[in-house]
């Protein structure tokens, strides 16, 4: 976990898993958000 400030927010960056593509990762993030497990997310390829 890494704490990063950006875009007017404080992010706690956590690598969840590796996904086959960006669409799959985004879908998983939306599921977590819909379940109110997380407030927000972003997907990166780094």
QUILINRA-V386718 format. One record per pair of residues at least 24 apart in sequence whose ideal C-beta (glycine too) atoms are under 10 Angstrom apart, sorted by the first residue. I is the first residue (numbers start at 1). J is the second residue. If there is no record, write none. Layout:
I&J, I&J
This chain:
6&42, 7&40, 7&42, 9&39, 9&40, 11&40, 11&41, 11&42, 12&38, 13&42, 13&44, 13&46, 14&38, 14&41, 15&44, 15&46, 16&41, 19&43, 19&45, 21&45
